[in-house]
Amino acid sequence: MSEDKDLQHTQKFVYDFTEGNRDLKDLLGGKGANLAEMTNLGLPVPPGFTITTEACKVYLDSGDEPAELRDEVGAHLDALQQTMGKKLGQADDPLLVSVRSGAKFSMPGMMDTVLNIGLSDESVAGLVKQSGDERFAWDSYRRLIQMFGKTVLGVDGELFEEALDDAKAAKKVTVDTDLDASDLKKLVKQFKKIVKAEAGRDFPQDPREQMDLAIRSVFESWNTDRAKLYRRQERIPGDLGTAVNICSMVFGNLGPDSGTGVAFTRDPASGHQGVYGDYLQNAQGEDVVAGIRNTVPLADLESIDKASYDQLMQIMETLETHYKDLCDIEFTIERGQLWMLQTRVGKRTAGAAFRIATQLVDQGLIDEAEALQRVNGAQLAQLMFPRFDEDAKVEQLGRGIAASPGAAVGKAVFDSYTAIKWSRSGEKVILIRRETNPDDLDGMIAAEGILTSRGGKTSHAAVVARGMGKTCVCGAEDLEVDTKRRRMTASGPDGKDSVVIEEGDLVSIDGSTGKVYLGEVPVVPSPVVEYFEGRMHAGADDADELVQAVHRIMAYADRVRRLRVRANADNAEDALRARRFGAQGIGLCRTEHMFLGERREMVERLILADTDDERETALSALLPLQKKDFVELFEAMDGLPVTVRLLDPPLHEFLPDITELSVRVALAESRKDANENDLRLLQAVHKLHEQNPMLGLRGVRLGLVIPGLFAMQVRAIAEAAAERKNAKGDPRAEIMIPLVGTVQELEIVREEADAVIAEVEAATGTDLKLTIGTMIELPRAALTAGQIAEAAQFFSFGTNDLTQTVWGFSRDDVEASFFTAYLEKGIFGVSPFETIDKDGVGSLVRSAVEAGRATRPDLKLGVCGEHGGDPESVHFFHEVGLDYVSCSPFRIPVARLEAGRAAAESKGSDSR
C-alpha cells in the first residue's frame, strides 16, 4: 500500500491540451487525447486541461481523489485563467468552463457533462455585462443549475423539464428560445428551489466547489448502471476509468450569429462523401445531441454563416486526412468565431464501414491490410440480414431520417420498461420515443429498432443505435408521439384521416430509407447474401456499390488468411449452400441428424435389440440408407474434405419417452389389457434411463457397447467413397470418433474401422486414403492429448461440450436460468457458449494443440463447435495454431473475414 502511495506522489494527474496527443487515449481518454491532437494541429480549440484516467481509478478504488489532484487542478486552472485573462466565476468578467467525461472508448451520452461551471448569483451579472445579452446569461445559468442538479446532486431531471414546460405554457410558446430574460430569471429561482427541496442543500455559489463536485460526479458516472450496461453491450473493459476534460466555455447560444453542431466527414449511415451533420442556431451542444429541438442540415450553414462554413470544411478535410478515417466532429460558433470542441473516429453503420474502407484505399490514405482491419465479422453479419420487399403493398405512416440501417418489425412500445418486459416474454418490439436519452439504453438494447419523432443523425438515438448495429429512424416529424397516452398519431396525405398507433400495434421501420410503415412488411434476402450465393456478380457494372466493397475486402481476406474455413453440414443441400458461401470442406457432419424422423424407430430397434440377429437385422437396414447419405454428401463436396462424426446422440433422443411409456403401460394394466411388447419396452427403457444423458451412454461409449454400430457407419462411409471414386470423383472423407476420453477407446474403435476400410478397399479395388481422428470435447481428452495423438490423425475441438464439461454447465438449462443474472452482474462479459473462454476452455485447447503436435507434428487441427463462427474466437484459434474452423453455412463469410483479419493483425504485430 505504501508503494502505491509513493507511486501516486510521482504521477502527473493533469495535462494541458498542449501537452498531450492522440496516442495517449489510455491516459487522457479519447476526448482529451483528440483535443490535444487538434491543439497540436493548430486548430481553434478552446484552451483547457485533462484530468487523467489514473486519477479516476484512484478515486474509484479508494473513494477519494489523489491527495495532490486539487493542487494540480489549481495550478492548471491558474494557467488557464492567465491565458484567458479572466478568473473562474469572477463577478465582473467570469471565466466559465465545461466539465466533460472522456473515456478511452467512446460511450456517447453514458457519462456526465456539466456546462457553464462558474456561474452564480453574483457572476451572472458579469456575464450579462460581458456578453451584452441578458437573456443569454440567464439561459446559461438555468442550464447550469439544471445540469448540475441532475448529474451532480442527483435531482430527478423530469422536475426541471416540467418547470421548463410550465414556463413555456405560461408564456404560450413551444420552444425555450421564446422565453425572455425575465422568464429565465423566474425559472432560475424555481430551479434553485427544486435543488434545495430535492438535494437538501442550496445550489453551490462557490465556482471552485462547483468544479470539484462536477469532477467527482464525472468519476462516479463511470460506474452508473447505464454506463456499465453500455460497456457490457460494447464489450468495453470495466477497469479503464474515465478522464475529465476542463475546457473554457464558448457559447453557441449568444444569438442568431452563434450556434452549435455535429459534423461527419462522410455519411455515417451510408459512407458516401458529402456534407453531413446537423446545425442548430442559438443553442448549446447538448441541445443537438438530445434532439430537443430539430436541427437543420449542416449544408444550410453555408447560407447562415459562409465564413464559418468554409473554415469548417477545411478543418474537416484536415482531420480526415490526418486520422485517415471518418471523423465525427463537435463544434460551436460564437458570434462568427468557429471553435472545435471534439473529434473522434466516428461510429458508422456496417455498410458505411465497408464502403469507407475501400474508398480510403482508392484515395491512397490506407492500404488493403488496414482496410481489412476497419471492418469486422459482426458488421458483415448485419449486412446479411434481410431487407424489406420494395414491391410489397404497404401503408406508409411517415418518414424520418435514416439513422441506422436494417429492416425492423415489432410491436409499438413507448417506454424502456415495457420494451424490456415484452422482449423477455418473446415479443419483438419497436421502441418509440420523442427522443431518447441515456436512461433508455436498456430499452434500446431490448428492441428490434428505435423510432423517434425528434433529432437527427447526430442525436443520442442515432449515435447509440449505429454503435450497436440497431435499426433506427430519427426525426420523423410527421409522427406525433404521445408517451403518456402510449400512442403515436400519423396524419394522412391531406392532413386528414389520421392513423393512431396504440401500444402493441405492429409497425415496421426501414433504417436505410427512414420510412415507417403500419403492420408487418415482408422481407427479402440481402444483396450481400445474394452475392455470396452467386446470384449477384460483384464485377458487373450495375453491381451494388456495397457488394463491390464487400467483394474487394473479402478477396483480400481470403488471400492473406492462414485458417481454412469449413462448414457444419449434415446433408447435400446444406453442403452446397456452404460451398457457395466459400466453405473449403465440411468440418462436422453430425450423423445422428440423419436418423431423425422416419429412421428414428430403426435406431431405437438397434439400441433395444436383445439378440445378435435382431441387432444385425437393424444394422443391415441402416447401412444402405447411410451409404446413400454419404454418396450425396461426397458428391456435393467433391474434392474437399468431409469430416463425418460417428453417431453421438444423448441416448434419450432415440428412446421412447419414459413418462409417456409408463403412463401407457399403467393405463393398460388398469384395464387388464397390457401389451407384452410395451411391458418389455418399458423394462428396457428403465434399464437404459439416465439422469444426465449428456454425460452418459453416448459417442464412443455407445459404439463400444453396441457391437457393429460404428463398423456399419464406417462401412457406409467407405463404400460411398469407393463408389464416388469409381465414378471419377474425388471423395476426401475423414472419420471422427466422438467423446473420446482415453486413447484406449480410440485404439479399439480405430482397429475395427481400419479392418472395415481394408475390406471395402479390397472388394472395390480402390485406395480410399481415409483418415481417422477424434473430437477433443472432454477435459481429460485435452489433458491427455499427447497420448491420444498417437492413435489420431486429426483433432477437432468440440468446444460446445468442452465448455459444458469445463464449466460444469448444462447448456440447455443454464442459459435460461441464470446466465442473464451473470451477465448483469458482470461475472460474464459474454456467454462462454458464444465466445470462447480463453482463460479456462481456451487454455485446455492451447495445451492440447501443443501436446498433440509434440507427439504427431503433422496432426491436423480444427474446431467444429459454435465458436468456429464467432469473430473473437476465430482470432484465438488463429493464435493457437489451428488449421481450420468449422461453422454453420450462414456464418462462413464471417469466419473467412475474421480469419483474414487475424492473419493481417498478427502480421502487423510481427512487423512492429
C-alpha positions, 0 to 999 in steps of 0.5 A, a space after each residue: 500500500 505504501 508503494 502505491 502511495 509513493 507511486 501516486 506522489 510521482 504521477 502527473 494527474 493533469 495535462 494541458 491540451 498542449 501537452 498531450 496527443 492522440 496516442 495517449 487515449 489510455 491516459 487522457 481518454 479519447 476526448 482529451 487525447 483528440 483535443 490535444 491532437 487538434 491543439 497540436 494541429 493548430 486548430 481553434 480549440 478552446 484552451 483547457 486541461 485533462 484530468 487523467 484516467 489514473 486519477 479516476 481509478 484512484 478515486 474509484 478504488 479508494 473513494 477519494 481523489 489523489 491527495 495532490 489532484 486539487 493542487 494540480 487542478 489549481 495550478 492548471 486552472 491558474 494557467 488557464 485563467 492567465 491565458 484567458 485573462 479572466 478568473 473562474 466565476 469572477 463577478 465582473 468578467 467570469 471565466 466559465 468552463 465545461 466539465 466533460 467525461 472522456 473515456 478511452 472508448 467512446 460511450 456517447 451520452 453514458 457519462 456526465 457533462 456539466 456546462 457553464 461551471 462558474 456561474 452564480 448569483 453574483 457572476 451572472 451579472 458579469 456575464 450579462 455585462 460581458 456578453 451584452 445579452 441578458 437573456 443569454 446569461 440567464 439561459 446559461 445559468 438555468 442550464 447550469 443549475 439544471 445540469 448540475 442538479 441532475 448529474 451532480 446532486 442527483 435531482 430527478 431531471 423530469 422536475 426541471 423539464 416540467 418547470 421548463 414546460 410550465 414556463 413555456 405554457 405560461 408564456 404560450 410558446 413551444 420552444 425555450 428560445 421564446 422565453 425572455 430574460 425575465 422568464 429565465 430569471 423566474 425559472 432560475 429561482 424555481 430551479 434553485 428551489 427544486 435543488 434545495 427541496 430535492 438535494 437538501 442543500 442550496 445550489 453551490 455559489 462557490 465556482 471552485 466547489 462547483 468544479 470539484 463536485 462536477 469532477 467527482 460526479 464525472 468519476 462516479 458516472 463511470 460506474 452508473 448502471 447505464 454506463 456499465 450496461 453500455 460497456 457490457 453491450 460494447 464489450 468495453 473493459 470495466 477497469 479503464 476509468 474515465 478522464 475529465 476534460 476542463 475546457 473554457 466555455 464558448 457559447 453557441 447560444 449568444 444569438 442568431 450569429 452563434 450556434 452549435 453542431 455535429 459534423 461527419 466527414 462522410 455519411 455515417 449511415 451510408 459512407 458516401 462523401 458529402 456534407 453531413 451533420 446537423 446545425 442548430 442556431 442559438 443553442 448549446 451542444 447538448 441541445 443537438 445531441 438530445 434532439 430537443 429541438 430539430 436541427 437543420 442540415 449542416 449544408 444550410 450553414 453555408 447560407 447562415 454563416 459562409 465564413 464559418 462554413 468554409 473554415 469548417 470544411 477545411 478543418 474537416 478535410 484536415 482531420 480526415 486526412 490526418 486520422 485517415 478515417 471518418 471523423 465525427 466532429 463537435 463544434 460551436 460558433 460564437 458570434 462568427 468565431 468557429 471553435 472545435 470542441 471534439 473529434 473522434 473516429 466516428 461510429 458508422 453503420 456496417 455498410 458505411 464501414 465497408 464502403 469507407 474502407 475501400 474508398 480510403 484505399 482508392 484515395 491512397 490514405 490506407 492500404 488493403 491490410 488496414 482496410 481489412 482491419 476497419 471492418 469486422 465479422 459482426 458488421 458483415 453479419 448485419 449486412 446479411 440480414 434481410 431487407 424489406 420487399 420494395 414491391 410489397 403493398 404497404 401503408 406508409 405512416 411517415 418518414 424520418 431520417 435514416 439513422 441506422 440501417 436494417 429492416 425492423 418489425 415489432 410491436 409499438 412500445 413507448 417506454 424502456 420498461 415495457 420494451 424490456 418486459 415484452 422482449 423477455 416474454 418473446 415479443 419483438 418490439 419497436 421502441 418509440 420515443 420523442 427522443 431518447 436519452 441515456 436512461 433508455 439504453 436498456 430499452 434500446 438494447 431490448 428492441 428490434 429498432 428505435 423510432 423517434 419523432 425528434 433529432 437527427 443523425 447526430 442525436 443520442 438515438 442515432 449515435 447509440 443505435 449505429 454503435 450497436 448495429 440497431 435499426 433506427 429512424 430519427 426525426 420523423 416529424 410527421 409522427 406525433 408521439 404521445 408517451 403518456 397516452 402510449 400512442 403515436 398519431 400519423 396524419 394522412 396525405 391531406 392532413 386528414 384521416 389520421 392513423 393512431 398507433 396504440 401500444 402493441 400495434 405492429 409497425 415496421 421501420 426501414 433504417 436505410 430509407 427512414 420510412 415507417 410503415 403500419 403492420 408487418 412488411 415482408 422481407 427479402 434476402 440481402 444483396 450481400 447474401 445474394 452475392 455470396 450465393 452467386 446470384 449477384 456478380 460483384 464485377 458487373 457494372 450495375 453491381 451494388 456499390 456495397 457488394 463491390 466493397 464487400 467483394 474487394 475486402 473479402 478477396 483480400 481476406 481470403 488471400 492473406 488468411 492462414 485458417 481454412 474455413 469449413 462448414 457444419 453440414 449434415 446433408 447435400 443441400 446444406 453442403 452446397 449452400 456452404 460451398 457457395 458461401 466459400 466453405 473449403 470442406 465440411 468440418 462436422 457432419 453430425 450423423 445422428 441428424 440423419 436418423 431423425 424422423 422416419 429412421 428414428 424407430 430403426 435406431 431405437 430397434 438397434 439400441 433395444 435389440 436383445 439378440 445378435 440377429 435382431 441387432 444385425 437385422 437393424 444394422 443391415 437396414 441402416 447401412 444402405 440408407 447411410 451409404 446413400 447419405 454419404 454418396 450425396 454428401 461426397 458428391 456435393 463436396 467433391 474434392 474437399 474434405 468431409 469430416 463425418 462424426 460417428 453417431 453421438 446422440 444423448 441416448 434419450 433422443 432415440 428412446 421412447 419417452 419414459 413418462 409417456 411409456 409408463 403412463 401407457 403401460 399403467 393405463 393398460 394394466 388398469 384395464 387388464 389389457 397390457 401389451 407384452 411388447 410395451 411391458 418389455 419396452 418399458 423394462 428396457 427403457 428403465 434399464 437404459 434411463 439416465 439422469 444426465 444423458 449428456 454425460 452418459 451412454 453416448 459417442 464412443 461409449 455407445 459404439 463400444 457397447 453396441 457391437 457393429 454400430 460404428 463398423 456399419 457407419 464406417 462401412 457406409 462411409 467407405 463404400 460411398 467413397 469407393 463408389 464416388 471414386 469409381 465414378 471419377 470423383 474425388 471423395 476426401 472423407 475423414 472419420 471422427 470418433 466422438 467423446 473420446 476420453 482415453 486413447 484406449 477407446 480410440 485404439 479399439 474403435 480405430 482397429 475395427 474401422 481400419 479392418 472395415 476400410 481394408 475390406 471395402 478397399 479390397 472388394 472395390 479395388 480402390 485406395 480410399 486414403 481415409 483418415 481417422 481422428 477424434 473430437 477433443 470435447 472432454 477435459 481429460 481428452 485435452 489433458 491427455 492429448 499427447 497420448 491420444 495423438 498417437 492413435 489420431 490423425 486429426 483433432 477437432 475441438 468440440 468446444 460446445 461440450 468442452 465448455 459444458 464439461 469445463 464449466 460444469 454447465 448444462 447448456 440447455 438449462 443454464 442459459 435460461 436460468 441464470 446466465 442473464 443474472 451473470 451477465 448483469 452482474 458482470 461475472 460474464 462479459 459474454 456467454 462462454 457458449 458464444 465466445 470462447 473462454 480463453 482463460 479456462 476452455 481456451 487454455 485446455 485447447 492451447 495445451 492440447 494443440 501443443 501436446 498433440 503436435 509434440 507427439 504427431 507434428 503433422 496432426 491436423 487441427 480444427 474446431 467444429 463447435 459454435 465458436 468456429 463462427 464467432 469473430 473473437 474466437 476465430 482470432 484465438 484459434 488463429 493464435 493457437 495454431 489451428 488449421 481450420 474452423 468449422 461453422 454453420 453455412 450462414 456464418 462462413 463469410 464471417 469466419 473467412 473475414 475474421 480469419 483474414 483479419 487475424 492473419 493481417 493483425 498478427 502480421 502487423 504485430 510481427 512487423 512492429 
